[in-house]
Amino acid sequence: MKQDCSVETSAVEIYPTINTSEIIASKILNDGREDHDNGFFICDLGDVMKKYIRWQKNFPRVIPHYAIKCNPDEILLKMLIGLGTGFDCASKSEIRQMLALGARPEQIIFANPCKQASHVRYARDNNVKRIVFDNVEELIKMKKNFPTADLVLRIQTDDSQSICRFSMKYGAHPDVCKQLLDTAHKMNLNVVGISFHVGSGCQDVQAFVKALQNARVLFDYAECIGYKLNLLDIGGGFPGTEDVNLKFEEIASVVNMTLKELFPMEEFPHVDVIAEPGRYFAASAYTLASNIIAKREVMRDVTEETVCEQTAYMYYINDGLYGSFNCLFYDHAHVTPKLLKEPSEIDMLYSSSVWGPTCDGLDRICELVQLPQLDVGNWILWEDMGAYTMAAGSSFNGFKTSKVYYVISDLEKHVLRNCKMRIP
């Protein structure tokens, strides 16, 4: 059931069609901001809608529960509420944010396996019942603070082929999972499901297959000791861009086939299958525009074997590793600068590096990229910047995080009206 989740009409700009570069160019020329050269994001809400439709087409049985940590932008969250997704929350603050925006408690899974006791009590007081655990101490905590919760056991996976690995921190080892279920049963706690996460940026679809096989073993064991599990959470690991080795459709095809084999609808009609995508929804919807605030001409060796030098340039922009580009450190991201006007074949290209605005020498965004000679005041664009960027940005050195402008095409606006999301 879709919810009425309105977005402030002044927050969203409507265009006949979406061409992000053209929209950025128009904002640069016409924006009346006091600091008109500040960097900013363009968020294409239509891209989010298309991702939801794509998910429904490829994963009709799996209900997405968006991982708030990826990007807690409230306009994005309101849109996802309106579309009908659930939400993966990791803290009291994230639960509070989603409830305040209009999400229902039953749409939320408290997916952090190791939680502060006061956060558990907040979930209890607000009827957020689905809570993940992966060890005995968490069971003791739940017995004391929320004994009527619907618990979900998180299991370890083989995430050795994933860019960001989680199983070194979370998930019960297969050797102790049955013992944990026994302990929960003896404590009269209600376990309702199994969850796993193959790691962010998964490169091997067999990680999903192996995790689903382990989950099926635990479903069968749980039934033997008196539980009837009704939830299977297949976690995240779904790509948000197309420049990946393992495509979204490839993952969906293999996971769907494995679900059909191990959890057929005829045998498990009572089981809800959910997932925790983050970057899948957020990454490609956001483009960052940054302004060149300074430049330096330097001379660099052409090769290490020769003293021959050539001209190179260092460009300083008004966003960096302590802002939107923290993804380079924390998310192993790779970014590519793009210009409003692509260089022609006759333009001379120079070895260039791009740096953030802070006084930290570590604040380097990219190096050894080929760019034409640019000037102070020119703009550089960075695509696919919606995942794990603004979520962890700081105001280090007094630099604010970049503002977001929201756009949607006229056609996509009409489609969204069907899910009661009010956009003018």
FENDA-V129727 format. One record per residue. N is the residue number from 1. RES is the residue in one letter. PSI is psi in radians with two decimals (NA if undefined). OMEGA is omega in radians with two decimals (999 if undefined). BURIAL is b if it has 9 or more other C-alpha atoms within 8 Angstrom, else e. Layout:
BEGIN
n | res | psi | omega | burial
N | RES | PSI | OMEGA | BURIAL
N | RES | PSI | OMEGA | BURIAL
END
This chain:
BEGIN
n | res | psi | omega | burial
1 | M | 2.14 | -3.13 | e
2 | K | 2.62 | -3.11 | b
3 | Q | 2.70 | 3.06 | b
4 | D | 1.80 | -3.08 | e
5 | C | 1.67 | -3.02 | b
6 | S | 2.59 | 3.05 | b
7 | V | 2.41 | 3.14 | b
8 | E | 2.24 | -3.07 | e
9 | T | -0.54 | -3.13 | e
10 | S | -0.22 | -3.07 | e
11 | A | -0.33 | -3.01 | e
12 | V | 2.24 | 3.10 | b
13 | E | 2.40 | -3.07 | b
14 | I | 2.31 | 3.12 | b
15 | Y | 2.61 | 3.10 | b
16 | P | -0.82 | 3.01 | e
17 | T | 2.83 | -3.10 | e
18 | I | 2.00 | 2.92 | b
19 | N | 1.78 | -2.98 | e
20 | T | -0.74 | -3.12 | e
21 | S | -0.72 | 3.13 | e
22 | E | -0.68 | 3.12 | e
23 | I | -0.75 | 3.11 | b
24 | I | -0.76 | 3.13 | b
25 | A | -0.70 | -3.14 | b
26 | S | -0.62 | 3.14 | b
27 | K | -0.65 | 3.11 | e
28 | I | -0.71 | -3.09 | b
29 | L | -0.61 | -2.95 | e
30 | N | -0.04 | -3.05 | e
31 | D | 2.35 | -3.12 | e
32 | G | 0.37 | 3.14 | e
33 | R | 2.61 | 3.11 | e
34 | E | -0.85 | 3.04 | e
35 | D | 1.38 | -2.98 | e
36 | H | -0.20 | 3.11 | e
37 | D | 0.14 | 3.05 | e
38 | N | 2.59 | 3.05 | b
39 | G | 2.80 | 3.13 | b
40 | F | 2.78 | 3.06 | b
41 | F | 2.60 | 2.86 | b
42 | I | 2.13 | 3.10 | b
43 | C | 2.05 | 3.11 | b
44 | D | 1.74 | -3.11 | b
45 | L | -0.47 | 3.08 | b
46 | G | -0.56 | 3.10 | b
47 | D | -0.67 | 3.11 | b
48 | V | -0.76 | 3.13 | b
49 | M | -0.76 | 3.14 | b
50 | K | -0.65 | 3.11 | e
51 | K | -0.66 | 3.13 | b
52 | Y | -0.77 | 3.12 | b
53 | I | -0.72 | 3.12 | e
54 | R | -0.69 | 3.11 | e
55 | W | -0.84 | -3.12 | b
56 | Q | -0.66 | -3.14 | e
57 | K | -0.74 | -3.05 | e
58 | N | -0.43 | -3.10 | b
59 | F | 1.07 | -3.06 | b
60 | P | -0.41 | -3.09 | e
61 | R | -0.26 | -2.99 | e
62 | V | 2.15 | -3.14 | b
63 | I | 2.05 | -3.14 | b
64 | P | 2.36 | 3.04 | b
65 | H | 1.71 | -3.02 | b
66 | Y | 2.31 | 3.13 | b
67 | A | 1.88 | -3.04 | b
68 | I | -0.62 | -3.06 | b
69 | K | -0.44 | -3.09 | b
70 | C | -0.73 | -3.13 | b
71 | N | 1.82 | -3.07 | b
72 | P | 0.42 | 3.11 | b
73 | D | 2.13 | -3.00 | e
74 | E | -0.56 | 3.09 | e
75 | I | -0.74 | 3.06 | e
76 | L | -0.79 | -3.12 | b
77 | L | -0.72 | 3.10 | b
78 | K | -0.68 | 3.13 | b
79 | M | -0.75 | -3.14 | b
80 | L | -0.61 | 3.03 | b
81 | I | -0.81 | -3.13 | b
82 | G | -0.62 | 3.14 | b
83 | L | -0.42 | 3.07 | b
84 | G | 0.32 | 3.10 | b
85 | T | 2.90 | 2.94 | b
86 | G | -3.00 | -3.06 | b
87 | F | 2.39 | 3.06 | b
88 | D | 1.95 | 3.14 | b
89 | C | 2.57 | -3.08 | b
90 | A | -0.01 | -3.05 | b
91 | S | 2.96 | 3.05 | b
92 | K | -0.76 | -3.10 | b
93 | S | -0.73 | 3.13 | e
94 | E | -0.68 | 3.08 | b
95 | I | -0.80 | 3.14 | b
96 | R | -0.76 | -3.14 | e
97 | Q | -0.79 | -3.09 | e
98 | M | -0.69 | 3.11 | b
99 | L | -0.70 | 3.13 | b
100 | A | -0.54 | -3.14 | e
101 | L | -0.18 | 3.07 | b
102 | G | 0.06 | 3.08 | b
103 | A | 2.56 | 3.09 | b
104 | R | 2.62 | 3.14 | e
105 | P | -0.65 | -3.11 | b
106 | E | -0.17 | 3.06 | b
107 | Q | -0.09 | -3.01 | b
108 | I | 2.38 | 2.91 | b
109 | I | 2.21 | 3.11 | b
110 | F | 1.60 | -2.86 | b
111 | A | 0.08 | 3.10 | b
112 | N | 2.04 | -3.07 | b
113 | P | -0.45 | -3.08 | b
114 | C | 1.88 | -2.90 | e
115 | K | 2.66 | 2.99 | b
116 | Q | 2.42 | -3.06 | e
117 | A | -0.68 | -3.14 | e
118 | S | -0.51 | 3.09 | e
119 | H | -0.61 | 3.07 | b
120 | V | -0.77 | 3.14 | b
121 | R | -0.59 | 3.09 | b
122 | Y | -0.74 | 3.09 | b
123 | A | -0.77 | 3.11 | b
124 | R | -0.83 | -3.07 | b
125 | D | -0.33 | -3.13 | e
126 | N | 0.27 | 3.00 | e
127 | N | 0.49 | 3.00 | e
128 | V | 1.74 | -2.90 | b
129 | K | -0.51 | -3.07 | b
130 | R | 1.99 | -3.03 | b
131 | I | 2.36 | -3.07 | b
132 | V | 2.55 | 3.04 | b
133 | F | 2.83 | 3.08 | b
134 | D | 0.25 | 3.14 | b
135 | N | 2.91 | -3.07 | e
136 | V | -0.69 | -3.12 | e
137 | E | -0.61 | 3.10 | e
138 | E | -0.61 | 3.09 | b
139 | L | -0.72 | 3.10 | b
140 | I | -0.75 | 3.11 | e
141 | K | -0.74 | -3.14 | b
142 | M | -0.68 | 3.12 | b
143 | K | -0.64 | -3.12 | b
144 | K | -0.67 | -2.96 | e
145 | N | -0.43 | -3.10 | b
146 | F | 1.18 | -3.03 | b
147 | P | -0.26 | -3.13 | e
148 | T | 0.19 | -3.13 | e
149 | A | 2.73 | 3.01 | b
150 | D | 1.81 | -2.97 | b
151 | L | 2.54 | -3.14 | b
152 | V | 2.13 | -3.11 | b
153 | L | 2.12 | 3.07 | b
154 | R | 2.30 | -3.10 | b
155 | I | 2.68 | 3.10 | b
156 | Q | 2.70 | 3.06 | b
157 | T | 2.93 | 2.99 | b
158 | D | 1.64 | -3.12 | b
159 | D | 0.48 | -3.07 | b
160 | S | -0.35 | -3.14 | e
161 | Q | 0.28 | 3.14 | e
162 | S | 2.64 | -3.10 | b
163 | I | -0.81 | 3.09 | b
164 | C | 1.97 | -3.06 | b
165 | R | 2.40 | -3.10 | b
166 | F | -0.41 | -3.00 | b
167 | S | -0.27 | 3.04 | b
168 | M | -0.28 | -3.11 | e
169 | K | -0.71 | -3.03 | e
170 | Y | 2.70 | 3.09 | b
171 | G | 2.34 | 3.11 | b
172 | A | 2.40 | 3.09 | b
173 | H | 2.49 | -3.13 | e
174 | P | -0.53 | -3.10 | b
175 | D | -0.35 | -3.08 | e
176 | V | -0.02 | -3.06 | e
177 | C | -0.79 | -3.14 | b
178 | K | -0.66 | 3.11 | b
179 | Q | -0.67 | 3.10 | e
180 | L | -0.69 | 3.09 | b
181 | L | -0.71 | 3.08 | b
182 | D | -0.78 | -3.12 | b
183 | T | -0.79 | 3.12 | b
184 | A | -0.70 | -3.13 | b
185 | H | -0.74 | 3.12 | b
186 | K | -0.53 | 3.13 | e
187 | M | 0.04 | 3.14 | e
188 | N | 0.63 | 3.06 | e
189 | L | 2.63 | -3.03 | b
190 | N | 1.79 | 3.05 | b
191 | V | 2.22 | -3.05 | b
192 | V | -0.19 | -3.07 | b
193 | G | 3.11 | 3.12 | b
194 | I | 2.44 | 3.08 | b
195 | S | 2.79 | 3.03 | b
196 | F | 2.90 | 3.07 | b
197 | H | 2.13 | -3.06 | b
198 | V | 0.07 | -3.13 | b
199 | G | 2.67 | -3.12 | b
200 | S | 2.43 | -3.09 | b
201 | G | 0.82 | -3.10 | b
202 | C | 2.32 | -3.14 | b
203 | Q | -0.09 | -3.06 | b
204 | D | 1.90 | -3.08 | e
205 | V | -0.34 | 3.11 | b
206 | Q | -0.33 | 3.06 | e
207 | A | -0.67 | 3.07 | b
208 | F | -0.75 | -3.10 | b
209 | V | -0.85 | -3.12 | b
210 | K | -0.70 | 3.14 | b
211 | A | -0.69 | 3.11 | b
212 | L | -0.64 | 3.08 | b
213 | Q | -0.76 | 3.10 | b
214 | N | -0.67 | 3.12 | b
215 | A | -0.70 | -3.14 | b
216 | R | -0.69 | 3.09 | b
217 | V | -0.73 | -3.11 | e
218 | L | -0.58 | 3.04 | b
219 | F | -0.78 | -3.13 | b
220 | D | -0.73 | -3.13 | e
221 | Y | -0.72 | 3.14 | b
222 | A | -0.69 | 3.13 | b
223 | E | -0.60 | 3.14 | b
224 | C | -0.53 | -3.10 | e
225 | I | 0.07 | 3.01 | e
226 | G | -0.02 | 3.08 | e
227 | Y | 2.60 | 2.97 | b
228 | K | 1.61 | -3.05 | e
229 | L | 2.50 | -3.10 | b
230 | N | 0.20 | -3.12 | b
231 | L | 2.32 | 3.03 | b
232 | L | 2.06 | -3.10 | b
233 | D | 1.95 | -3.06 | b
234 | I | 0.16 | 2.98 | b
235 | G | -2.61 | -3.09 | b
236 | G | -2.64 | -3.10 | b
237 | G | 0.17 | -3.09 | b
238 | F | 2.29 | -3.06 | b
239 | P | 2.59 | 3.12 | b
240 | G | -0.04 | 3.13 | b
241 | T | 3.03 | -3.08 | b
242 | E | -0.18 | -3.09 | e
243 | D | 0.94 | -3.10 | e
244 | V | 2.75 | 3.12 | e
245 | N | -0.66 | -3.13 | e
246 | L | 1.89 | -3.05 | b
247 | K | 2.74 | 3.14 | b
248 | F | -0.79 | -3.11 | e
249 | E | -0.57 | 3.10 | e
250 | E | -0.77 | 3.10 | b
251 | I | -0.84 | -3.09 | b
252 | A | -0.73 | -3.11 | b
253 | S | -0.83 | -3.11 | b
254 | V | -0.73 | -3.14 | b
255 | V | -0.74 | 3.12 | b
256 | N | -0.75 | 3.13 | b
257 | M | -0.71 | -3.14 | e
258 | T | -0.67 | 3.07 | b
259 | L | -0.74 | 3.14 | b
260 | K | -0.62 | -3.13 | b
261 | E | -0.79 | -3.02 | e
262 | L | -0.54 | -3.11 | b
263 | F | 1.06 | -3.10 | b
264 | P | 2.51 | -3.11 | b
265 | M | -0.61 | -3.11 | e
266 | E | -0.62 | -3.11 | e
267 | E | -0.46 | -3.07 | e
268 | F | 0.91 | 3.14 | e
269 | P | -0.34 | -3.10 | e
270 | H | -0.09 | -3.04 | e
271 | V | 2.16 | 3.00 | b
272 | D | 2.27 | 3.08 | b
273 | V | 2.17 | -3.14 | b
274 | I | 2.92 | 3.07 | b
275 | A | 2.95 | -3.08 | b
276 | E | 1.05 | 3.12 | b
277 | P | 2.46 | 3.05 | b
278 | G | -1.28 | -3.10 | b
279 | R | -0.48 | -3.14 | b
280 | Y | -0.77 | -3.11 | b
281 | F | -0.57 | -2.93 | b
282 | A | -0.60 | -2.88 | b
283 | A | -1.01 | -2.96 | b
284 | S | -0.14 | -3.10 | b
285 | A | -0.30 | -3.00 | b
286 | Y | 2.27 | 3.01 | b
287 | T | 2.31 | -3.13 | b
288 | L | 2.30 | 3.01 | b
289 | A | 2.17 | -3.13 | b
290 | S | 2.57 | -3.09 | b
291 | N | 2.40 | 3.06 | b
292 | I | 2.01 | -3.08 | b
293 | I | -0.27 | 3.12 | b
294 | A | 2.81 | 3.09 | e
295 | K | 2.76 | 3.07 | b
296 | R | 2.41 | 3.02 | e
297 | E | 2.29 | -3.13 | e
298 | V | 2.90 | 3.07 | e
299 | M | 2.34 | -3.11 | e
300 | R | 2.61 | 3.04 | e
301 | D | 2.39 | 3.10 | b
302 | V | -0.76 | 3.06 | b
303 | T | 2.91 | 3.13 | e
304 | E | -0.35 | -3.05 | e
305 | E | -0.10 | -3.05 | e
306 | T | 2.73 | 3.10 | e
307 | V | 0.02 | 3.12 | e
308 | C | 2.31 | -3.09 | e
309 | E | 2.74 | 3.04 | e
310 | Q | 2.80 | -3.14 | e
311 | T | 2.37 | 3.06 | b
312 | A | 2.87 | -3.08 | b
313 | Y | 2.49 | 3.00 | b
314 | M | 2.19 | 3.13 | b
315 | Y | 2.39 | 3.14 | b
316 | Y | 2.18 | -3.12 | b
317 | I | 2.97 | -3.03 | b
318 | N | 0.58 | 2.94 | b
319 | D | 2.64 | -3.06 | b
320 | G | -2.76 | -3.04 | b
321 | L | -0.42 | 3.11 | b
322 | Y | -0.07 | 3.09 | b
323 | G | -2.13 | -3.03 | b
324 | S | -0.41 | -3.07 | b
325 | F | 0.27 | 3.03 | b
326 | N | -0.32 | 3.11 | b
327 | C | -0.41 | 3.12 | b
328 | L | -0.63 | 3.11 | b
329 | F | -0.89 | -2.92 | e
330 | Y | -0.31 | -3.06 | e
331 | D | 0.14 | 3.11 | b
332 | H | 0.60 | -3.08 | b
333 | A | 2.75 | 3.02 | e
334 | H | 2.27 | -3.08 | e
335 | V | 2.63 | -3.12 | e
336 | T | 2.16 | 3.12 | e
337 | P | 2.49 | 3.11 | e
338 | K | 2.51 | -3.12 | b
339 | L | 2.68 | 3.08 | b
340 | L | -0.66 | 3.08 | b
341 | K | 2.03 | -3.10 | e
342 | E | 2.50 | -3.14 | e
343 | P | 2.58 | 3.10 | e
344 | S | 3.05 | -3.11 | e
345 | E | -0.39 | -3.10 | e
346 | I | -0.13 | 3.13 | e
347 | D | 2.32 | 3.06 | e
348 | M | 2.33 | 3.11 | e
349 | L | 2.51 | -3.10 | e
350 | Y | 2.57 | 3.00 | b
351 | S | 2.20 | -3.00 | b
352 | S | 2.71 | 2.99 | b
353 | S | 2.62 | -3.12 | b
354 | V | 2.29 | -3.03 | b
355 | W | 2.64 | 3.06 | b
356 | G | 3.09 | -2.97 | b
357 | P | -0.21 | -3.03 | b
358 | T | 2.96 | -3.13 | b
359 | C | 0.32 | 3.10 | e
360 | D | 2.25 | -3.14 | e
361 | G | -0.30 | 3.10 | e
362 | L | -0.21 | -2.99 | e
363 | D | 1.08 | 3.10 | b
364 | R | 2.21 | -3.06 | b
365 | I | -0.83 | 3.10 | b
366 | C | 2.77 | 3.14 | b
367 | E | 2.87 | 3.10 | e
368 | L | 0.68 | 3.03 | e
369 | V | 2.57 | -3.11 | b
370 | Q | 2.02 | -3.13 | e
371 | L | 2.65 | 2.97 | b
372 | P | 2.91 | 3.11 | b
373 | Q | 2.18 | -3.11 | e
374 | L | 2.87 | -3.12 | e
375 | D | 2.74 | 2.99 | e
376 | V | 2.32 | -3.09 | b
377 | G | -0.31 | 3.04 | e
378 | N | 2.84 | -3.10 | e
379 | W | 2.51 | 3.05 | b
380 | I | 2.35 | -3.14 | b
381 | L | 2.59 | 3.13 | b
382 | W | 1.98 | -3.09 | b
383 | E | 2.89 | 3.08 | b
384 | D | 0.88 | -3.05 | b
385 | M | 0.52 | -3.09 | b
386 | G | -0.23 | -3.02 | b
387 | A | 2.15 | 3.08 | b
388 | Y | 0.81 | 3.10 | b
389 | T | -1.45 | 3.14 | b
390 | M | -0.40 | -3.10 | b
391 | A | -0.60 | -3.09 | b
392 | A | 0.22 | 3.12 | b
393 | G | 2.60 | -3.12 | b
394 | S | 3.09 | 3.08 | b
395 | S | 0.52 | 3.13 | b
396 | F | 2.38 | -3.12 | e
397 | N | 0.20 | 3.09 | e
398 | G | 0.17 | 3.13 | e
399 | F | 2.18 | -3.11 | b
400 | K | 2.72 | 3.04 | e
401 | T | 2.70 | -3.00 | b
402 | S | 2.48 | 3.12 | b
403 | K | 2.71 | 3.12 | e
404 | V | 2.34 | 2.97 | e
405 | Y | 2.44 | -3.05 | b
406 | Y | 2.32 | -3.12 | b
407 | V | 2.76 | 3.07 | b
408 | I | 2.61 | 3.11 | b
409 | S | 2.76 | -3.12 | b
410 | D | -0.71 | 3.14 | b
411 | L | -0.79 | -3.13 | e
412 | E | -0.54 | 3.07 | b
413 | K | -0.76 | -3.14 | b
414 | H | -0.64 | 3.10 | e
415 | V | -0.73 | -3.11 | e
416 | L | -0.42 | 3.10 | b
417 | R | -0.45 | -3.14 | b
418 | N | -0.36 | 3.10 | e
419 | C | 0.36 | 3.02 | b
420 | K | 0.51 | 3.05 | b
421 | M | 1.94 | -2.97 | b
422 | R | 1.90 | 3.03 | b
423 | I | 2.36 | -3.02 | b
424 | P | NA | 999 | e
END
